[in-house]
């Protein structure tokens, strides 16, 4: 039962635009930190 509820919740989150905005911001921050690190080498 827990597995089915978990998958159902994941599908609902995957359809949410807020989730994709959050992932895009997280990816942007991650890449900006990697970019800053590679410039200082």
mmCIF entry with sequence, helices, sheets and N, C-alpha, C, O atoms, coordinates in Angstrom:
data_MODEL
# 
_entry.id   MODEL 
# 
_entity.id                         1 
_entity.type                       polymer 
_entity.pdbx_number_of_molecules   1 
# 
_entity_poly.entity_id                      1 
_entity_poly.type                           'polypeptide(L)' 
_entity_poly.nstd_linkage                   no 
_entity_poly.nstd_monomer                   no 
_entity_poly.pdbx_seq_one_letter_code       
;(UNK)(UNK)(UNK)(UNK)(UNK)(UNK)(UNK)(UNK)(UNK)(UNK)(UNK)(UNK)(UNK)(UNK)(UNK)(UNK)
(UNK)(UNK)(UNK)(UNK)(UNK)(UNK)(UNK)(UNK)(UNK)(UNK)(UNK)(UNK)(UNK)(UNK)(UNK)(UNK)
(UNK)(UNK)(UNK)(UNK)(UNK)(UNK)(UNK)(UNK)(UNK)
;
_entity_poly.pdbx_seq_one_letter_code_can   XXXXXXXXXXXXXXXXXXXXXXXXXXXXXXXXXXXXXXXXX 
_entity_poly.pdbx_strand_id                 A 
# 
loop_
_entity_poly_seq.entity_id 
_entity_poly_seq.num 
_entity_poly_seq.mon_id 
_entity_poly_seq.hetero 
1 1  UNK n 
1 2  UNK n 
1 3  UNK n 
1 4  UNK n 
1 5  UNK n 
1 6  UNK n 
1 7  UNK n 
1 8  UNK n 
1 9  UNK n 
1 10 UNK n 
1 11 UNK n 
1 12 UNK n 
1 13 UNK n 
1 14 UNK n 
1 15 UNK n 
1 16 UNK n 
1 17 UNK n 
1 18 UNK n 
1 19 UNK n 
1 20 UNK n 
1 21 UNK n 
1 22 UNK n 
1 23 UNK n 
1 24 UNK n 
1 25 UNK n 
1 26 UNK n 
1 27 UNK n 
1 28 UNK n 
1 29 UNK n 
1 30 UNK n 
1 31 UNK n 
1 32 UNK n 
1 33 UNK n 
1 34 UNK n 
1 35 UNK n 
1 36 UNK n 
1 37 UNK n 
1 38 UNK n 
1 39 UNK n 
1 40 UNK n 
1 41 UNK n 
# 
_struct_asym.id          A 
_struct_asym.entity_id   1 
# 
loop_
_struct_conf.conf_type_id 
_struct_conf.id 
_struct_conf.pdbx_PDB_helix_id 
_struct_conf.beg_label_comp_id 
_struct_conf.beg_label_asym_id 
_struct_conf.beg_label_seq_id 
_struct_conf.pdbx_beg_PDB_ins_code 
_struct_conf.end_label_comp_id 
_struct_conf.end_label_asym_id 
_struct_conf.end_label_seq_id 
_struct_conf.pdbx_end_PDB_ins_code 
_struct_conf.beg_auth_comp_id 
_struct_conf.beg_auth_asym_id 
_struct_conf.beg_auth_seq_id 
_struct_conf.end_auth_comp_id 
_struct_conf.end_auth_asym_id 
_struct_conf.end_auth_seq_id 
_struct_conf.pdbx_PDB_helix_class 
_struct_conf.details 
_struct_conf.pdbx_PDB_helix_length 
HELX_P HELX_P1 AA1 UNK A 2  ? UNK A 14 ? UNK A 2  UNK A 14 1 ? 13 
HELX_P HELX_P2 AA2 UNK A 17 ? UNK A 39 ? UNK A 17 UNK A 39 1 ? 23 
# 
_struct_conf_type.id          HELX_P 
_struct_conf_type.criteria    ? 
_struct_conf_type.reference   ? 
# 
loop_
_atom_site.group_PDB 
_atom_site.id 
_atom_site.type_symbol 
_atom_site.label_atom_id 
_atom_site.label_alt_id 
_atom_site.label_comp_id 
_atom_site.label_asym_id 
_atom_site.label_entity_id 
_atom_site.label_seq_id 
_atom_site.pdbx_PDB_ins_code 
_atom_site.Cartn_x 
_atom_site.Cartn_y 
_atom_site.Cartn_z 
_atom_site.occupancy 
_atom_site.B_iso_or_equiv 
_atom_site.pdbx_formal_charge 
_atom_site.auth_seq_id 
_atom_site.auth_comp_id 
_atom_site.auth_asym_id 
_atom_site.auth_atom_id 
_atom_site.pdbx_PDB_model_num 
ATOM 1   N N  . UNK A 1 1  ? 0.832  -1.195 0.000   1.00 0.00 ? 1  UNK A N  1 
ATOM 2   C CA . UNK A 1 1  ? 0.000  0.000  0.000   1.00 0.00 ? 1  UNK A CA 1 
ATOM 3   C C  . UNK A 1 1  ? 0.871  1.250  0.000   1.00 0.00 ? 1  UNK A C  1 
ATOM 4   O O  . UNK A 1 1  ? 0.575  2.222  -0.695  1.00 0.00 ? 1  UNK A O  1 
ATOM 5   N N  . UNK A 1 2  ? 1.942  1.219  0.781   1.00 0.00 ? 2  UNK A N  1 
ATOM 6   C CA . UNK A 1 2  ? 2.812  2.390  0.836   1.00 0.00 ? 2  UNK A CA 1 
ATOM 7   C C  . UNK A 1 2  ? 3.430  2.675  -0.527  1.00 0.00 ? 2  UNK A C  1 
ATOM 8   O O  . UNK A 1 2  ? 3.531  3.832  -0.938  1.00 0.00 ? 2  UNK A O  1 
ATOM 9   N N  . UNK A 1 3  ? 3.845  1.618  -1.231  1.00 0.00 ? 3  UNK A N  1 
ATOM 10  C CA . UNK A 1 3  ? 4.475  1.771  -2.543  1.00 0.00 ? 3  UNK A CA 1 
ATOM 11  C C  . UNK A 1 3  ? 3.539  2.403  -3.558  1.00 0.00 ? 3  UNK A C  1 
ATOM 12  O O  . UNK A 1 3  ? 3.955  3.259  -4.339  1.00 0.00 ? 3  UNK A O  1 
ATOM 13  N N  . UNK A 1 4  ? 2.278  1.986  -3.554  1.00 0.00 ? 4  UNK A N  1 
ATOM 14  C CA . UNK A 1 4  ? 1.331  2.543  -4.522  1.00 0.00 ? 4  UNK A CA 1 
ATOM 15  C C  . UNK A 1 4  ? 1.029  4.002  -4.213  1.00 0.00 ? 4  UNK A C  1 
ATOM 16  O O  . UNK A 1 4  ? 0.919  4.826  -5.121  1.00 0.00 ? 4  UNK A O  1 
ATOM 17  N N  . UNK A 1 5  ? 0.894  4.319  -2.933  1.00 0.00 ? 5  UNK A N  1 
ATOM 18  C CA . UNK A 1 5  ? 0.654  5.717  -2.561  1.00 0.00 ? 5  UNK A CA 1 
ATOM 19  C C  . UNK A 1 5  ? 1.861  6.587  -2.887  1.00 0.00 ? 5  UNK A C  1 
ATOM 20  O O  . UNK A 1 5  ? 1.712  7.731  -3.318  1.00 0.00 ? 5  UNK A O  1 
ATOM 21  N N  . UNK A 1 6  ? 3.049  6.043  -2.680  1.00 0.00 ? 6  UNK A N  1 
ATOM 22  C CA . UNK A 1 6  ? 4.271  6.780  -2.980  1.00 0.00 ? 6  UNK A CA 1 
ATOM 23  C C  . UNK A 1 6  ? 4.369  7.074  -4.477  1.00 0.00 ? 6  UNK A C  1 
ATOM 24  O O  . UNK A 1 6  ? 4.691  8.195  -4.870  1.00 0.00 ? 6  UNK A O  1 
ATOM 25  N N  . UNK A 1 7  ? 4.092  6.069  -5.313  1.00 0.00 ? 7  UNK A N  1 
ATOM 26  C CA . UNK A 1 7  ? 4.130  6.275  -6.758  1.00 0.00 ? 7  UNK A CA 1 
ATOM 27  C C  . UNK A 1 7  ? 3.073  7.266  -7.226  1.00 0.00 ? 7  UNK A C  1 
ATOM 28  O O  . UNK A 1 7  ? 3.324  8.074  -8.120  1.00 0.00 ? 7  UNK A O  1 
ATOM 29  N N  . UNK A 1 8  ? 1.891  7.201  -6.620  1.00 0.00 ? 8  UNK A N  1 
ATOM 30  C CA . UNK A 1 8  ? 0.823  8.139  -6.970  1.00 0.00 ? 8  UNK A CA 1 
ATOM 31  C C  . UNK A 1 8  ? 1.235  9.567  -6.633  1.00 0.00 ? 8  UNK A C  1 
ATOM 32  O O  . UNK A 1 8  ? 0.993  10.486 -7.415  1.00 0.00 ? 8  UNK A O  1 
ATOM 33  N N  . UNK A 1 9  ? 1.844  9.753  -5.495  1.00 0.00 ? 9  UNK A N  1 
ATOM 34  C CA . UNK A 1 9  ? 2.302  11.077 -5.077  1.00 0.00 ? 9  UNK A CA 1 
ATOM 35  C C  . UNK A 1 9  ? 3.421  11.570 -5.995  1.00 0.00 ? 9  UNK A C  1 
ATOM 36  O O  . UNK A 1 9  ? 3.453  12.748 -6.351  1.00 0.00 ? 9  UNK A O  1 
ATOM 37  N N  . UNK A 1 10 ? 4.333  10.685 -6.379  1.00 0.00 ? 10 UNK A N  1 
ATOM 38  C CA . UNK A 1 10 ? 5.420  11.066 -7.288  1.00 0.00 ? 10 UNK A CA 1 
ATOM 39  C C  . UNK A 1 10 ? 4.882  11.498 -8.639  1.00 0.00 ? 10 UNK A C  1 
ATOM 40  O O  . UNK A 1 10 ? 5.402  12.442 -9.234  1.00 0.00 ? 10 UNK A O  1 
ATOM 41  N N  . UNK A 1 11 ? 3.861  10.831 -9.132  1.00 0.00 ? 11 UNK A N  1 
ATOM 42  C CA . UNK A 1 11 ? 3.253  11.221 -10.411 1.00 0.00 ? 11 UNK A CA 1 
ATOM 43  C C  . UNK A 1 11 ? 2.614  12.603 -10.313 1.00 0.00 ? 11 UNK A C  1 
ATOM 44  O O  . UNK A 1 11 ? 2.720  13.404 -11.241 1.00 0.00 ? 11 UNK A O  1 
ATOM 45  N N  . UNK A 1 12 ? 1.950  12.886 -9.188  1.00 0.00 ? 12 UNK A N  1 
ATOM 46  C CA . UNK A 1 12 ? 1.331  14.199 -9.013  1.00 0.00 ? 12 UNK A CA 1 
ATOM 47  C C  . UNK A 1 12 ? 2.385  15.290 -8.918  1.00 0.00 ? 12 UNK A C  1 
ATOM 48  O O  . UNK A 1 12 ? 2.200  16.376 -9.466  1.00 0.00 ? 12 UNK A O  1 
ATOM 49  N N  . UNK A 1 13 ? 3.484  15.019 -8.233  1.00 0.00 ? 13 UNK A N  1 
ATOM 50  C CA . UNK A 1 13 ? 4.571  15.995 -8.120  1.00 0.00 ? 13 UNK A CA 1 
ATOM 51  C C  . UNK A 1 13 ? 5.207  16.217 -9.487  1.00 0.00 ? 13 UNK A C  1 
ATOM 52  O O  . UNK A 1 13 ? 5.552  17.347 -9.835  1.00 0.00 ? 13 UNK A O  1 
ATOM 53  N N  . UNK A 1 14 ? 5.363  15.145 -10.267 1.00 0.00 ? 14 UNK A N  1 
ATOM 54  C CA . UNK A 1 14 ? 5.953  15.247 -11.588 1.00 0.00 ? 14 UNK A CA 1 
ATOM 55  C C  . UNK A 1 14 ? 5.143  16.098 -12.549 1.00 0.00 ? 14 UNK A C  1 
ATOM 56  O O  . UNK A 1 14 ? 5.696  16.642 -13.504 1.00 0.00 ? 14 UNK A O  1 
ATOM 57  N N  . UNK A 1 15 ? 3.859  16.221 -12.317 1.00 0.00 ? 15 UNK A N  1 
ATOM 58  C CA . UNK A 1 15 ? 2.988  17.039 -13.163 1.00 0.00 ? 15 UNK A CA 1 
ATOM 59  C C  . UNK A 1 15 ? 2.957  18.494 -12.720 1.00 0.00 ? 15 UNK A C  1 
ATOM 60  O O  . UNK A 1 15 ? 2.384  19.338 -13.407 1.00 0.00 ? 15 UNK A O  1 
ATOM 61  N N  . UNK A 1 16 ? 3.562  18.792 -11.591 1.00 0.00 ? 16 UNK A N  1 
ATOM 62  C CA . UNK A 1 16 ? 3.497  20.136 -11.022 1.00 0.00 ? 16 UNK A CA 1 
ATOM 63  C C  . UNK A 1 16 ? 4.545  21.054 -11.648 1.00 0.00 ? 16 UNK A C  1 
ATOM 64  O O  . UNK A 1 16 ? 5.705  20.665 -11.785 1.00 0.00 ? 16 UNK A O  1 
ATOM 65  N N  . UNK A 1 17 ? 4.150  22.252 -12.022 1.00 0.00 ? 17 UNK A N  1 
ATOM 66  C CA . UNK A 1 17 ? 5.072  23.228 -12.598 1.00 0.00 ? 17 UNK A CA 1 
ATOM 67  C C  . UNK A 1 17 ? 6.037  23.750 -11.529 1.00 0.00 ? 17 UNK A C  1 
ATOM 68  O O  . UNK A 1 17 ? 7.169  24.116 -11.845 1.00 0.00 ? 17 UNK A O  1 
ATOM 69  N N  . UNK A 1 18 ? 5.605  23.785 -10.290 1.00 0.00 ? 18 UNK A N  1 
ATOM 70  C CA . UNK A 1 18 ? 6.463  24.251 -9.202  1.00 0.00 ? 18 UNK A CA 1 
ATOM 71  C C  . UNK A 1 18 ? 7.675  23.335 -9.049  1.00 0.00 ? 18 UNK A C  1 
ATOM 72  O O  . UNK A 1 18 ? 8.777  23.804 -8.763  1.00 0.00 ? 18 UNK A O  1 
ATOM 73  N N  . UNK A 1 19 ? 7.476  22.046 -9.236  1.00 0.00 ? 19 UNK A N  1 
ATOM 74  C CA . UNK A 1 19 ? 8.571  21.084 -9.152  1.00 0.00 ? 19 UNK A CA 1 
ATOM 75  C C  . UNK A 1 19 ? 9.629  21.380 -10.200 1.00 0.00 ? 19 UNK A C  1 
ATOM 76  O O  . UNK A 1 19 ? 10.823 21.364 -9.901  1.00 0.00 ? 19 UNK A O  1 
ATOM 77  N N  . UNK A 1 20 ? 9.200  21.651 -11.428 1.00 0.00 ? 20 UNK A N  1 
ATOM 78  C CA . UNK A 1 20 ? 10.151 21.922 -12.502 1.00 0.00 ? 20 UNK A CA 1 
ATOM 79  C C  . UNK A 1 20 ? 10.869 23.252 -12.295 1.00 0.00 ? 20 UNK A C  1 
ATOM 80  O O  . UNK A 1 20 ? 12.043 23.377 -12.646 1.00 0.00 ? 20 UNK A O  1 
ATOM 81  N N  . UNK A 1 21 ? 10.193 24.235 -11.739 1.00 0.00 ? 21 UNK A N  1 
ATOM 82  C CA . UNK A 1 21 ? 10.846 25.510 -11.412 1.00 0.00 ? 21 UNK A CA 1 
ATOM 83  C C  . UNK A 1 21 ? 11.904 25.283 -10.340 1.00 0.00 ? 21 UNK A C  1 
ATOM 84  O O  . UNK A 1 21 ? 13.006 25.823 -10.434 1.00 0.00 ? 21 UNK A O  1 
ATOM 85  N N  . UNK A 1 22 ? 11.583 24.494 -9.329  1.00 0.00 ? 22 UNK A N  1 
ATOM 86  C CA . UNK A 1 22 ? 12.532 24.188 -8.268  1.00 0.00 ? 22 UNK A CA 1 
ATOM 87  C C  . UNK A 1 22 ? 13.752 23.452 -8.813  1.00 0.00 ? 22 UNK A C  1 
ATOM 88  O O  . UNK A 1 22 ? 14.886 23.778 -8.459  1.00 0.00 ? 22 UNK A O  1 
ATOM 89  N N  . UNK A 1 23 ? 13.522 22.461 -9.671  1.00 0.00 ? 23 UNK A N  1 
ATOM 90  C CA . UNK A 1 23 ? 14.630 21.707 -10.260 1.00 0.00 ? 23 UNK A CA 1 
ATOM 91  C C  . UNK A 1 23 ? 15.496 22.617 -11.127 1.00 0.00 ? 23 UNK A C  1 
ATOM 92  O O  . UNK A 1 23 ? 16.721 22.504 -11.104 1.00 0.00 ? 23 UNK A O  1 
ATOM 93  N N  . UNK A 1 24 ? 14.882 23.512 -11.886 1.00 0.00 ? 24 UNK A N  1 
ATOM 94  C CA . UNK A 1 24 ? 15.636 24.435 -12.732 1.00 0.00 ? 24 UNK A CA 1 
ATOM 95  C C  . UNK A 1 24 ? 16.494 25.370 -11.878 1.00 0.00 ? 24 UNK A C  1 
ATOM 96  O O  . UNK A 1 24 ? 17.651 25.623 -12.215 1.00 0.00 ? 24 UNK A O  1 
ATOM 97  N N  . UNK A 1 25 ? 15.947 25.880 -10.788 1.00 0.00 ? 25 UNK A N  1 
ATOM 98  C CA . UNK A 1 25 ? 16.718 26.747 -9.890  1.00 0.00 ? 25 UNK A CA 1 
ATOM 99  C C  . UNK A 1 25 ? 17.860 25.974 -9.241  1.00 0.00 ? 25 UNK A C  1 
ATOM 100 O O  . UNK A 1 25 ? 18.977 26.483 -9.152  1.00 0.00 ? 25 UNK A O  1 
ATOM 101 N N  . UNK A 1 26 ? 17.598 24.779 -8.798  1.00 0.00 ? 26 UNK A N  1 
ATOM 102 C CA . UNK A 1 26 ? 18.626 23.947 -8.185  1.00 0.00 ? 26 UNK A CA 1 
ATOM 103 C C  . UNK A 1 26 ? 19.744 23.648 -9.176  1.00 0.00 ? 26 UNK A C  1 
ATOM 104 O O  . UNK A 1 26 ? 20.923 23.712 -8.827  1.00 0.00 ? 26 UNK A O  1 
ATOM 105 N N  . UNK A 1 27 ? 19.376 23.324 -10.397 1.00 0.00 ? 27 UNK A N  1 
ATOM 106 C CA . UNK A 1 27 ? 20.356 23.052 -11.437 1.00 0.00 ? 27 UNK A CA 1 
ATOM 107 C C  . UNK A 1 27 ? 21.161 24.308 -11.775 1.00 0.00 ? 27 UNK A C  1 
ATOM 108 O O  . UNK A 1 27 ? 22.368 24.240 -12.005 1.00 0.00 ? 27 UNK A O  1 
ATOM 109 N N  . UNK A 1 28 ? 20.476 25.456 -11.800 1.00 0.00 ? 28 UNK A N  1 
ATOM 110 C CA . UNK A 1 28 ? 21.169 26.715 -12.063 1.00 0.00 ? 28 UNK A CA 1 
ATOM 111 C C  . UNK A 1 28 ? 22.192 27.044 -10.989 1.00 0.00 ? 28 UNK A C  1 
ATOM 112 O O  . UNK A 1 28 ? 23.314 27.441 -11.301 1.00 0.00 ? 28 UNK A O  1 
ATOM 113 N N  . UNK A 1 29 ? 21.818 26.885 -9.739  1.00 0.00 ? 29 UNK A N  1 
ATOM 114 C CA . UNK A 1 29 ? 22.759 27.138 -8.652  1.00 0.00 ? 29 UNK A CA 1 
ATOM 115 C C  . UNK A 1 29 ? 23.926 26.162 -8.699  1.00 0.00 ? 29 UNK A C  1 
ATOM 116 O O  . UNK A 1 29 ? 25.073 26.546 -8.472  1.00 0.00 ? 29 UNK A O  1 
ATOM 117 N N  . UNK A 1 30 ? 23.634 24.902 -8.994  1.00 0.00 ? 30 UNK A N  1 
ATOM 118 C CA . UNK A 1 30 ? 24.681 23.887 -9.060  1.00 0.00 ? 30 UNK A CA 1 
ATOM 119 C C  . UNK A 1 30 ? 25.669 24.204 -10.178 1.00 0.00 ? 30 UNK A C  1 
ATOM 120 O O  . UNK A 1 30 ? 26.882 24.144 -9.977  1.00 0.00 ? 30 UNK A O  1 
ATOM 121 N N  . UNK A 1 31 ? 25.146 24.541 -11.353 1.00 0.00 ? 31 UNK A N  1 
ATOM 122 C CA . UNK A 1 31 ? 26.025 24.847 -12.480 1.00 0.00 ? 31 UNK A CA 1 
ATOM 123 C C  . UNK A 1 31 ? 26.812 26.136 -12.257 1.00 0.00 ? 31 UNK A C  1 
ATOM 124 O O  . UNK A 1 31 ? 27.958 26.250 -12.692 1.00 0.00 ? 31 UNK A O  1 
ATOM 125 N N  . UNK A 1 32 ? 26.200 27.104 -11.580 1.00 0.00 ? 32 UNK A N  1 
ATOM 126 C CA . UNK A 1 32 ? 26.933 28.344 -11.315 1.00 0.00 ? 32 UNK A CA 1 
ATOM 127 C C  . UNK A 1 32 ? 28.084 28.098 -10.342 1.00 0.00 ? 32 UNK A C  1 
ATOM 128 O O  . UNK A 1 32 ? 29.135 28.729 -10.457 1.00 0.00 ? 32 UNK A O  1 
ATOM 129 N N  . UNK A 1 33 ? 27.897 27.200 -9.397  1.00 0.00 ? 33 UNK A N  1 
ATOM 130 C CA . UNK A 1 33 ? 28.966 26.876 -8.481  1.00 0.00 ? 33 UNK A CA 1 
ATOM 131 C C  . UNK A 1 33 ? 30.071 26.089 -9.186  1.00 0.00 ? 33 UNK A C  1 
ATOM 132 O O  . UNK A 1 33 ? 31.254 26.325 -8.936  1.00 0.00 ? 33 UNK A O  1 
ATOM 133 N N  . UNK A 1 34 ? 29.702 25.176 -10.047 1.00 0.00 ? 34 UNK A N  1 
ATOM 134 C CA . UNK A 1 34 ? 30.690 24.427 -10.800 1.00 0.00 ? 34 UNK A CA 1 
ATOM 135 C C  . UNK A 1 34 ? 31.444 25.356 -11.759 1.00 0.00 ? 34 UNK A C  1 
ATOM 136 O O  . UNK A 1 34 ? 32.653 25.222 -11.944 1.00 0.00 ? 34 UNK A O  1 
ATOM 137 N N  . UNK A 1 35 ? 30.718 26.291 -12.359 1.00 0.00 ? 35 UNK A N  1 
ATOM 138 C CA . UNK A 1 35 ? 31.340 27.232 -13.268 1.00 0.00 ? 35 UNK A CA 1 
ATOM 139 C C  . UNK A 1 35 ? 32.340 28.118 -12.539 1.00 0.00 ? 35 UNK A C  1 
ATOM 140 O O  . UNK A 1 35 ? 33.418 28.399 -13.063 1.00 0.00 ? 35 UNK A O  1 
ATOM 141 N N  . UNK A 1 36 ? 31.991 28.559 -11.334 1.00 0.00 ? 36 UNK A N  1 
ATOM 142 C CA . UNK A 1 36 ? 32.892 29.400 -10.549 1.00 0.00 ? 36 UNK A CA 1 
ATOM 143 C C  . UNK A 1 36 ? 34.129 28.601 -10.145 1.00 0.00 ? 36 UNK A C  1 
ATOM 144 O O  . UNK A 1 36 ? 35.236 29.139 -10.109 1.00 0.00 ? 36 UNK A O  1 
ATOM 145 N N  . UNK A 1 37 ? 33.944 27.324 -9.844  1.00 0.00 ? 37 UNK A N  1 
ATOM 146 C CA . UNK A 1 37 ? 35.054 26.492 -9.424  1.00 0.00 ? 37 UNK A CA 1 
ATOM 147 C C  . UNK A 1 37 ? 36.015 26.225 -10.589 1.00 0.00 ? 37 UNK A C  1 
ATOM 148 O O  . UNK A 1 37 ? 37.233 26.216 -10.411 1.00 0.00 ? 37 UNK A O  1 
ATOM 149 N N  . UNK A 1 38 ? 35.458 26.011 -11.768 1.00 0.00 ? 38 UNK A N  1 
ATOM 150 C CA . UNK A 1 38 ? 36.318 25.701 -12.914 1.00 0.00 ? 38 UNK A CA 1 
ATOM 151 C C  . UNK A 1 38 ? 37.096 26.932 -13.381 1.00 0.00 ? 38 UNK A C  1 
ATOM 152 O O  . UNK A 1 38 ? 38.172 26.792 -13.961 1.00 0.00 ? 38 UNK A O  1 
ATOM 153 N N  . UNK A 1 39 ? 36.568 28.140 -13.136 1.00 0.00 ? 39 UNK A N  1 
ATOM 154 C CA . UNK A 1 39 ? 37.275 29.356 -13.559 1.00 0.00 ? 39 UNK A CA 1 
ATOM 155 C C  . UNK A 1 39 ? 38.508 29.613 -12.686 1.00 0.00 ? 39 UNK A C  1 
ATOM 156 O O  . UNK A 1 39 ? 39.474 30.231 -13.133 1.00 0.00 ? 39 UNK A O  1 
ATOM 157 N N  . UNK A 1 40 ? 38.466 29.136 -11.445 1.00 0.00 ? 40 UNK A N  1 
ATOM 158 C CA . UNK A 1 40 ? 39.594 29.431 -10.525 1.00 0.00 ? 40 UNK A CA 1 
ATOM 159 C C  . UNK A 1 40 ? 40.735 28.452 -10.666 1.00 0.00 ? 40 UNK A C  1 
ATOM 160 O O  . UNK A 1 40 ? 41.768 28.639 -10.023 1.00 0.00 ? 40 UNK A O  1 
ATOM 161 N N  . UNK A 1 41 ? 40.602 27.424 -11.469 1.00 0.00 ? 41 UNK A N  1 
ATOM 162 C CA . UNK A 1 41 ? 41.695 26.446 -11.625 1.00 0.00 ? 41 UNK A CA 1 
ATOM 163 C C  . UNK A 1 41 ? 42.867 27.047 -12.319 1.00 0.00 ? 41 UNK A C  1 
ATOM 164 O O  . UNK A 1 41 ? 43.872 26.369 -12.533 1.00 0.00 ? 41 UNK A O  1 
# 
